[in-house]
């Protein structure tokens, strides 16, 4: 993988995390609708702040990939046929809606009552962004990318990292003594969302890329170092194993459920996603003319 693709690794992961934490918040609300997620101001502030900050960093990183960042504005002129143009627009819209959602709950601007609408608008924009982001890489001449699995993997990264980031936010506030209604049930929902994300990752890893025999290749197929694949699996299993060990302790409120174990588990899972995204970019292999 080229060194200038590292900004794209973190750009895509942070964008998907920002979408995922907003999605995890909505799922939690739907399961706990008798005790609304949106009734807790501190949690609303932290969740939207994490999403907004992650998207802001992602936007800055996206410019590091470009030789002439100021020229990126010209890409907006091809919205009708270019997924890159749509991605640039949606990145800006997603950050804008996240900022409005955060200011509405933090400062009451434009109004506190508009939070729910802005939250849903941000989620809708974030989902569109991740879909467009995945479609951008589904190039017919790149067999490793031109598959529906690219869409599934991008959304699943958002699910795993987003649920993990929200779990960290809930545990952090709880550890600070801030009351989180039905905190055990909330952590349970987030734990199972993360378990689903891990299951999907392991399942999709077993699906081989379709062979394109008889097609001319423009350069040799890349050889992805085994160490990256091993590291991805190791971090994934270590992170989720630690999370599964920590979770019963948190629910029963024992020392085993200390917050720093949840933080460490999330870090390990994020490292796994970094390795997985490296493998994705390193698998670039063009066939045909």
Buried (B, 14 or more C-beta within 10 A) or exposed (E): BEEEBBBBBBBBBBBBBBBBBBBBBBBBBEBBEEEEBBEBEBBBBBBBBBBBBBBBBBBBBBEEBEEEEEEBEEBBEEEEEBBBBBBBBBBBBBBBBBBBBBBBBBEEEEEEEBBBBBBBBBBBBBBBBBBBBBBBBBBEBBBBBBBEBBBBBBBBBBBBBBBBBBBBBBBBBBEEEBEBBBBBBBBBBBBEBBBBBBEBBEEEBEEEEEEBEEEEEEEEEEEBEEEBBEBBBBBBBBBBEBBBEBBEBBBEEEEEBBBEBBBBBBBBBBBBBBBBBBBBBBBBBBBEE
